[in-house]
Amino acid sequence: DGFPFIEHPDWDREMKRLHQILHSAQHIFPSFEKNASGFCQHLGTLTNLPNIIDGLQSDSYSTILLKCALFDYSFADDEYESTCEDLWLERLAIMREKIFHVGNASLQLNVVEELYHRYLGATSGDIHLQKICVLSMDSLAYVFVKNGFHKFLFDRNANEILSFQTIMEEADELGSEEWERRGGWILPGGIEEFQKRIEGTHIVLPRYPGLAAGRIFGRKKKLNESITNDLQFSMKCIFGALVLSVGLEKAWTLFLPVFLELLVLSPEELRKCYAGISPMVSHYSKGRH
């Protein structure tokens, strides 16, 4: 279902070259293996789709793509250059940028398609609002870290990750206080209402109190991009690797559980529940059908 690399000689050669590079970097090869394997296992616990996960782990092209996706570019500094002979690992970073473009376009397509199917009466303004709430840099960075994906990056101790974790903890505390006043979730009916909306999935409780319609709870302005950019970039790289590995439909099946909580609020519910909390809901009016 993924991209047929073997049918395209140039891409097949490039993938084999990347495989050689990964194995030649013996001083960091165990880290690549551990990160890719650990991510697959972690994603398996979040999605409960063992057949797709097993396929990811057993396919050589898929593991190469995931290793590239998890090799966050922020590592390419002076230390990186001095420890990697001939800068071979720069090829991984270049491949990662290509994977990012696949993930960026694919994630937008999947999210918008999902919204159109869920909200048939939504206007273009409604869809734009919902899309921004799901795919803003703040939202993607939050979902990425909240789900523990950052733990499998090569440079998992980067300053921006530590900074974002502090911000996320503060936002979660503020958001949780608001949720408690409403019965455990942002909508009236609280947790009971949430569980009605996600019935049929393995999700039990809402987990994103620190997100407020595309913004971090308690902050009217988006976070500085120096904090969120690498995180949202990594999210899109990982999704791109999944799309190229298993195809668009299966990749979204794997990622839908981590985004579902952000997709079950209608446009009008977003505008009502986050009025005065997130400026995003007033920026995008309903518009015409």
NORNORUR-V515205 format. One record per residue. N is the residue number from 1. RES is the residue in one small letter. PSI is psi in whole degrees, -180 to 180 (NA if undefined). OMEGA is omega in whole degrees, 0 to 359 (none if undefined). D_FIRST is the distance of its C-alpha to the first C-alpha in Angstrom with 1 decimal. Layout:
n->(N,N)
res->(RES,RES)
psi->(PSI,PSI)
omega->(OMEGA,OMEGA)
d_first->(D_FIRST,D_FIRST)
This chain:
n->(1,2,3,4,5,6,7,8,9,10,11,12,13,14,15,16,17,18,19,20,21,22,23,24,25,26,27,28,29,30,31,32,33,34,35,36,37,38,39,40,41,42,43,44,45,46,47,48,49,50,51,52,53,54,55,56,57,58,59,60,61,62,63,64,65,66,67,68,69,70,71,72,73,74,75,76,77,78,79,80,81,82,83,84,85,86,87,88,89,90,91,92,93,94,95,96,97,98,99,100,101,102,103,104,105,106,107,108,109,110,111,112,113,114,115,116,117,118,119,120,121,122,123,124,125,126,127,128,129,130,131,132,133,134,135,136,137,138,139,140,141,142,143,144,145,146,147,148,149,150,151,152,153,154,155,156,157,158,159,160,161,162,163,164,165,166,167,168,169,170,171,172,173,174,175,176,177,178,179,180,181,182,183,184,185,186,187,188,189,190,191,192,193,194,195,196,197,198,199,200,201,202,203,204,205,206,207,208,209,210,211,212,213,214,215,216,217,218,219,220,221,222,223,224,225,226,227,228,229,230,231,232,233,234,235,236,237,238,239,240,241,242,243,244,245,246,247,248,249,250,251,252,253,254,255,256,257,258,259,260,261,262,263,264,265,266,267,268,269,270,271,272,273,274,275,276,277,278,279,280,281,282,283,284,285,286,287,288,289)
res->(d,g,f,p,f,i,e,h,p,d,w,d,r,e,m,k,r,l,h,q,i,l,h,s,a,q,h,i,f,p,s,f,e,k,n,a,s,g,f,c,q,h,l,g,t,l,t,n,l,p,n,i,i,d,g,l,q,s,d,s,y,s,t,i,l,l,k,c,a,l,f,d,y,s,f,a,d,d,e,y,e,s,t,c,e,d,l,w,l,e,r,l,a,i,m,r,e,k,i,f,h,v,g,n,a,s,l,q,l,n,v,v,e,e,l,y,h,r,y,l,g,a,t,s,g,d,i,h,l,q,k,i,c,v,l,s,m,d,s,l,a,y,v,f,v,k,n,g,f,h,k,f,l,f,d,r,n,a,n,e,i,l,s,f,q,t,i,m,e,e,a,d,e,l,g,s,e,e,w,e,r,r,g,g,w,i,l,p,g,g,i,e,e,f,q,k,r,i,e,g,t,h,i,v,l,p,r,y,p,g,l,a,a,g,r,i,f,g,r,k,k,k,l,n,e,s,i,t,n,d,l,q,f,s,m,k,c,i,f,g,a,l,v,l,s,v,g,l,e,k,a,w,t,l,f,l,p,v,f,l,e,l,l,v,l,s,p,e,e,l,r,k,c,y,a,g,i,s,p,m,v,s,h,y,s,k,g,r,h)
psi->(-21,-171,132,74,-38,-22,-4,101,-43,-44,-37,-44,-41,-41,-40,-36,-42,-38,-43,-42,-45,-39,-23,-24,70,-30,-19,0,-43,-33,-42,-47,-46,-42,-46,-45,-43,-39,-45,-44,-41,-45,-34,-38,-28,-29,-23,46,71,-32,-43,-41,-43,-39,-38,-44,-25,-15,126,-40,-41,-42,-36,-45,-43,-40,-41,-43,-34,-6,79,135,-20,-15,-16,69,-165,-38,-41,-45,-35,-17,-4,101,134,13,34,-37,-12,-26,-33,-41,-38,-43,-37,-40,-36,-42,-37,-45,-36,-46,-40,-51,-41,-40,-42,-43,-47,-43,-46,-42,-43,-43,-42,-37,-34,-33,80,-27,6,142,174,-36,-39,-49,-39,-44,-50,-40,-44,-40,-32,-39,9,158,-40,-45,-47,-41,-41,-51,-39,-51,-40,-34,5,16,-28,-22,-15,7,154,-42,61,-13,22,149,-38,-31,-45,-40,-43,-37,-40,-45,-42,-41,-41,-43,-40,-38,-45,-45,-38,-36,-41,-43,-41,-36,-18,12,16,-2,172,-26,152,140,-16,-136,-38,-42,-41,-45,-31,-38,-23,19,137,-5,173,5,137,-48,151,145,4,58,-23,0,137,86,59,-5,160,132,131,-3,123,-29,154,154,157,133,-19,-21,-40,-22,-50,-32,-48,-33,-44,-38,-46,-34,-45,-44,-39,-41,-39,-42,-46,-25,-47,-2,162,-46,-47,-35,-42,-34,-37,-36,-19,-42,-31,-16,-12,-40,-28,-7,-7,2,129,163,-44,-35,-39,-47,-38,-47,-31,13,128,-8,-46,126,-16,-34,-20,-15,-28,100,167,-43,-171,156,NA)
omega->(180,181,183,183,185,179,180,188,182,179,179,178,180,179,178,178,177,177,178,180,180,182,180,179,188,183,179,182,179,179,177,181,182,182,182,179,180,179,180,179,180,178,178,179,181,188,182,178,188,182,179,180,178,178,178,185,184,183,184,179,181,181,177,180,179,178,176,182,183,178,187,190,181,179,185,179,184,179,178,183,185,183,182,184,178,178,179,183,175,177,177,179,178,177,180,179,177,178,179,182,176,182,180,181,183,181,177,180,182,181,180,178,179,181,180,179,183,187,187,182,184,175,177,177,177,182,179,178,182,179,179,180,180,192,175,180,178,181,182,178,180,181,180,183,182,180,174,181,182,182,184,175,179,180,188,180,179,184,183,177,179,179,182,179,178,179,181,180,178,180,179,179,179,180,180,177,178,179,181,179,183,176,175,176,186,181,171,185,173,185,180,179,178,183,175,186,180,179,181,176,179,178,184,185,174,188,187,180,183,177,181,176,175,178,174,185,179,181,181,180,178,179,175,184,177,179,188,191,182,181,179,177,180,177,182,176,180,179,177,178,179,179,180,182,188,181,186,185,181,178,178,175,179,185,182,181,181,179,189,181,181,185,187,175,179,177,181,177,176,182,183,186,184,175,181,179,178,179,183,186,177,180,185,180,184,180,184,176,none)
d_first->(0.0,3.8,6.8,8.2,11.3,12.9,13.2,15.2,18.4,19.6,16.6,16.4,20.1,19.9,17.4,19.8,22.7,21.5,21.1,24.7,26.0,24.6,26.4,29.5,30.2,31.7,33.7,30.7,28.0,28.6,28.0,24.5,23.6,25.3,23.8,20.1,20.8,23.0,20.6,17.9,20.7,22.1,19.0,18.9,22.4,21.8,18.9,19.6,16.0,16.4,13.5,11.0,13.7,14.4,10.9,11.6,15.0,14.5,12.1,14.5,12.6,11.7,15.4,16.6,14.8,16.3,19.6,19.8,19.1,21.8,24.2,26.0,27.9,31.2,31.7,32.4,36.2,39.2,38.6,35.1,36.5,39.3,37.2,34.4,35.8,35.1,32.8,29.7,28.1,28.3,25.3,23.3,24.8,24.0,20.3,20.5,21.9,19.1,16.6,19.0,18.8,15.1,15.8,19.0,17.7,14.7,17.0,19.6,17.4,16.2,19.8,21.5,19.4,20.1,23.8,24.2,23.0,25.3,28.3,28.7,32.2,31.5,32.9,31.4,33.7,32.4,28.7,29.8,31.7,28.9,26.4,29.0,29.7,26.1,25.3,28.7,29.0,31.2,28.8,25.8,28.1,29.5,26.3,25.1,28.4,29.0,25.9,26.9,24.0,26.8,27.9,25.0,25.8,27.6,30.6,30.6,34.4,34.4,37.2,35.1,33.3,36.7,38.1,35.3,35.7,39.3,38.8,36.2,38.6,41.4,39.2,38.1,41.7,42.8,39.9,40.6,44.2,43.3,40.9,43.7,46.0,43.5,42.8,40.0,37.6,38.1,38.5,41.6,40.9,39.4,37.1,37.7,36.3,33.3,32.5,32.8,30.2,27.6,28.4,25.7,24.1,25.1,26.7,30.5,32.2,31.8,31.4,31.8,35.6,35.8,33.7,35.6,33.7,32.2,35.1,36.1,38.7,42.2,41.3,41.8,40.4,37.0,37.1,37.7,34.6,35.7,34.8,31.5,29.9,28.5,27.2,25.4,24.1,22.7,21.0,19.2,18.4,16.8,14.7,13.7,12.8,10.6,8.8,8.4,7.4,5.1,4.8,8.2,8.8,8.3,10.0,12.7,13.1,14.0,16.3,17.9,20.5,21.9,22.4,23.4,27.1,27.2,25.8,28.3,31.3,32.2,33.5,37.0,36.7,35.6,38.6,41.0,40.0,39.6,42.6,44.7,42.2,39.5,40.5,37.0,37.8,40.8,39.2,36.8,38.8,37.6,38.2,38.2,35.9)
